[in-house]
Amino acid sequence: AACVLPSQKPKSELVRTSLRLLTSSAYRLQSECRKALPAEPGPAPDMQLVTQQVIQCAYDIAKAAKQLVTITTKENNN
């Protein structure tokens, strides 16, 4: 049996945390992309801000995906 130190989270909790980050970042990405393509006439979106938000969402998605790959790779190697 694997020894879990008190400072370490159980793998299932790490998976849930990664999945929550992945899901929330995907929703945010969708929302930011919608802002970039306004369907109705009105003030133009601040494209610099929208671009920064899209980049941050994409980074968070990549981070969550990397966490999931790391966790599942470790589980498969044990």
C-alpha positions as CSV (number, residue, x, y, z in Angstrom):
1,A,0.0,0.0,0.0
2,A,1.2,3.5,-0.8
3,C,2.1,5.8,2.1
4,V,0.2,9.1,1.9
5,L,1.8,11.9,3.8
6,P,-0.5,14.4,5.6
7,S,0.6,17.2,3.2
8,Q,-0.3,15.1,0.1
9,K,-3.9,15.0,-1.2
10,P,-5.3,11.6,-2.2
11,K,-5.1,11.0,-5.9
12,S,-8.9,11.0,-6.3
13,E,-9.0,14.5,-4.7
14,L,-6.3,15.7,-7.1
15,V,-8.2,14.3,-10.0
16,R,-11.4,16.1,-8.9
17,T,-9.5,19.3,-8.4
18,S,-7.9,19.0,-11.9
19,L,-11.3,18.2,-13.5
20,R,-12.9,21.2,-11.7
21,L,-10.2,23.5,-13.1
22,L,-10.5,22.0,-16.5
23,T,-14.3,22.5,-16.5
24,S,-14.4,26.0,-15.1
25,S,-11.6,27.1,-17.5
26,A,-13.5,25.7,-20.5
27,Y,-16.7,27.6,-19.5
28,R,-14.7,30.8,-19.0
29,L,-13.0,30.3,-22.4
30,Q,-16.4,29.9,-24.1
31,S,-17.7,33.0,-22.4
32,E,-14.6,35.1,-23.3
33,C,-14.8,33.9,-26.9
34,R,-18.4,34.9,-27.1
35,K,-17.5,38.4,-25.9
36,A,-15.0,38.6,-28.8
37,L,-17.8,38.0,-31.3
38,P,-20.7,40.2,-30.2
39,A,-23.9,39.2,-31.9
40,E,-25.6,42.6,-31.5
41,P,-24.5,46.1,-32.3
42,G,-23.1,47.9,-29.4
43,P,-19.8,49.0,-27.9
44,A,-16.9,46.9,-29.2
45,P,-15.3,44.6,-26.7
46,D,-11.9,45.5,-25.3
47,M,-10.0,43.0,-27.5
48,Q,-6.8,43.3,-25.5
49,L,-8.6,42.3,-22.3
50,V,-10.5,39.6,-24.0
51,T,-7.3,38.2,-25.6
52,Q,-5.6,38.2,-22.2
53,Q,-8.5,36.3,-20.7
54,V,-8.5,33.8,-23.5
55,I,-4.8,33.2,-23.1
56,Q,-5.3,32.8,-19.3
57,C,-8.1,30.3,-19.8
58,A,-6.1,28.3,-22.3
59,Y,-3.2,28.2,-19.9
60,D,-5.5,27.0,-17.1
61,I,-6.9,24.3,-19.4
62,A,-3.4,23.1,-20.3
63,K,-2.3,23.1,-16.6
64,A,-5.3,21.0,-15.6
65,A,-4.7,18.6,-18.5
66,K,-1.1,18.3,-17.5
67,Q,-2.1,17.5,-13.9
68,L,-4.5,14.8,-15.1
69,V,-1.8,13.2,-17.3
70,T,0.7,13.3,-14.5
71,I,-1.7,11.7,-12.0
72,T,-2.9,9.0,-14.4
73,T,0.6,8.2,-15.5
74,K,1.7,7.8,-11.9
75,E,-1.3,5.6,-11.2
76,N,-0.6,3.4,-14.2
77,N,3.0,3.0,-13.2
78,N,2.2,1.8,-9.7
